[in-house]
Amino acid sequence: MSGLIAIVGRPNVGKSALFNRIVGRRIAIVHDEPGVTRDRISAEAEWHGRPFTLVDTGGIGLLRKEKAGDVILKAAVEQVELAIEAASVIIMVTNVQEGVAPLDREVALRLRASRKPVLVAVNKVDDTKAEAGVDEFAELGFDFLFPVSAIHRSGIDPLMQQAMSWLPAEDVPGSTSEVQSPDETSVEPPASGPSALKLAIVGRPNVGKSSLVNALTQSERVIVSPIPGTTRDSVDVPFEVETDGVRQSYVLIDTAGIRKTRQMHGDIEFYSVKRAEESIARCDIAVLVLDAETGILEQDKKIAARIVEERRACVIVVNKWDLVADAVRQAQEEEMARRQKGESKHRPKQMVTLSDFGEWVQELLFFLDYAPVIFTSAKSGFHLDRLLEAVRYVAAQLKQQVPTALLNRVLRDAVERQSPVSAFGHFLKFFYATQVRRAPPTFLLFVNRDELFSDSYQKYLQREMRKAFGFEGCPLVLVPKARPKTIEPVRKSAPPSGSRRGR
Ligand code: GDP
């Protein structure tokens, strides 16, 4: 572990933009809506050859605690707390154009309590006039103020120089308070590769795959490259989607298969499943298209099962929603009327909202429960934007690398709360975990006895990890490894908390 720098601040001050500038790649999403789950982004970055981990906390968790009643917000609060706790240096971002806001003071209060070294990046100092407003931020009580403009890339160097000087000395194995990495040589390096993700649109015939491709490629937000990459039998089409000024590249694979260029003879079902299997094997994210009118059939389940087997990220699309929308609306109205008359108390629950239908889909495809469900109409264009948004979201989740300290903290807490016991009274002991791969997110977990690691326990840990890190749409692969009993856990107690200032 190479030292962690956390970017913290109230919403809309430019945290994601600054994150992008520092990392040098555009992977954070400039998208600050308070109260909404957003991507928890972290990246392995380098500054003049020195590696470190950068976490963008999103900032939601710094809002007043009493607002954190609902589960999503609670999880967000916990994530910010974890990031602050694990960080060696914190960059607090503020906005010169809005001056010191009450929420900035709250954030500062929380950060002072953490007793971590804090740098204040006063953002949006886009011209010399704005510079005059920087001193005002001294009232937050931190010694270091850095005027920056994430958009104009100015002021980043001095800020980072200071931040780097506060990181703990570079790791010599075993020399830091971090858990020592076990001597495991088979660890794969995190996948980096080209940034364009491969999308496969799969589903049985006539669910609307080609209609969706056509509708999407005509959308204003989608920029299709003029020259499709072509192989003999399939067409891969590179395209980009622009969201909030940020472009994300994708390759839509096997569009020839979708477009039914050739008439297929023989067993159409056999060929279409075969084709879907080939696309799934080649993709990063599978978009599984279902037909709202016909519902979920055996063949849909077969394709879904394949996506799970191949451990692909997935978004489920229920298409042709226009065909059932009227019936749903009617059912909704009837349900409302019944509720007003007080009749619905003892009746079985009717499916009337999209989330009811989403749950129903997830129940039928329970083995693919990690995939978000989107309802679309290729015909009317309904929710095509949401589909693009879901793909972008899942793509961002797939790039996540969980900082090792955070991962271990979350897993240790989870094991402490609930630990399986064998028939002989042996408890599961958890030593250490590390993310060894990004797509699919794969984690090695070192435990005392891997036989205690049942399917249901694995599910429990996956749930806890999703609560902490999201990973929506991504399968989580947990690989338990038994450690020889002679080796004691490296870290028996937490390191003393306290200021590391000036290290
Ligand atoms: P594919 O075999 O999965 O590629 O399906 P197609 O895109 O060829 O669509 C099959 C049929 O469904 C065509 O007649 C489309 O016009 C129709 N279709 C596709 N999407 C929609 C939709 O959202 N609503 C409606 N009403 N019809 C659709």
Residues whose N, C-alpha, C, O or C-beta is under 5 A from the ligand:
A	BS01	GDP	R204 P205 N206 V207 G208 K209 S210 S211 L212 I258 N319 K320 W321 D322 L323 T376 S377 A378 K379
